[in-house]
């Protein structure tokens, strides 16, 4: 086993463990993890056997194995980046829908709050009216009693 | 408690008379403090029965406050999301509140509110689903930059070629929409950035009837156009070409009319059915 192979093997296993561990800890969602898993498994295969890399080099028409590996890595990175763009577009749409809904609900809530405040104001207004009316009636009664008292005082001398 | 319920029903306008369709004028606005109050007053002058909704698209000036002072309803985005998103917020609001017709116009004073009755009269025809206010039909005082004029004519020509209908001004932001189109626009068919000539093809494929009516438009004096500068017109042209191509490549299922997003599925209050819905 060559030195390069050992380094590649260690890197591949580390990558695989990191991806699996992130999924286990729920820090990476399964839907995002499958591309990374494929990448790490391919990496592992290429590190273990020379044959897949040679076969790939043959397919793309070169005898340069490092070039073939670079090509493979680049393809995977591009796929992952496209996946990110798709997710980003989806998230953008979700953020837009949420912001719109918040804006509409907020305006509705403001309106309802305004109405509740106004209603309280009206109630208070009515209460004040009632209190004023009652105090007026009481005042008249006091006046009547006062006159009665005066009359009694006059009669008693 | 009873008292409160009553006033809520009243304010959400559940009562809709058959002879008196409810109309909402939607004005998407971004930093329009200079013009918004004047525009709202003018709208109320020419369409006294209509409600006005200003969609404040994350403005950094007093647009929302001034619009409220001018007695418009205001919905404020938490951040700036662009012209298309602002229009769609308005459509979602109109759909939710059960409005029968929607007028869409700009808040910078470019569109003449005196033309609203013309647009409304045209959209109230049961055979028409959406009415576009055209600056090129009849009298116009609009004189835009020559390059923009050329671009707009080119896309109008292209859209006309594809839909086989003559449309002079597909990029207009001055429109009248029936409830069926409002519902259609509440779904993801509506573009996030800015709706344009490609929407005409979308409408055509969804089977809506489009009509054009001449309106008066003024050249934008104060505000900055969405398409000004050197690179933005180029981006606009490329984006339009791509949108039109993609619209043509999609299959019919993506233009099916369906009910808008999950939580918005129930309109607020009972709604009179428009002829195009039945």
Contacts between the chains, C-beta under 8 A, distances in Angstrom:
chain1	res1	chain2	res2	distance
A	92	B	192	7.2
A	93	B	188	6.8
A	93	B	192	7.2
A	96	B	81	5.9
A	96	B	85	5.4
A	96	B	192	6.1
A	97	B	261	5.9
A	99	B	77	5.7
A	99	B	78	5.4
A	99	B	79	6.9
A	99	B	81	6.3
A	99	B	85	7.8
A	100	B	77	7.4
A	100	B	85	6.9
A	100	B	88	6.6
A	100	B	89	4.4
A	100	B	92	5.8
A	101	B	92	7.6
A	101	B	263	6.6
A	101	B	264	7.0
A	102	B	78	6.3
A	103	B	55	7.7
A	103	B	75	4.7
A	103	B	76	5.7
A	103	B	77	5.2
A	103	B	78	6.9
A	103	B	89	5.8
A	104	B	75	5.7
A	104	B	89	6.8
A	104	B	92	6.2
A	104	B	93	5.3
A	104	B	96	6.7
A	106	B	75	7.5
A	106	B	76	7.1
A	107	B	73	6.7
A	107	B	74	6.4
A	107	B	75	4.6
A	107	B	76	7.4
A	107	B	93	7.7
A	111	B	11	6.6
A	111	B	73	7.9
A	112	B	8	6.9
A	115	B	4	7.1
A	115	B	7	5.4
A	115	B	8	6.6
A	115	B	11	6.4
A	116	B	4	6.6
A	118	B	7	7.9
A	119	B	3	5.9
A	119	B	4	5.6
A	119	B	7	6.6
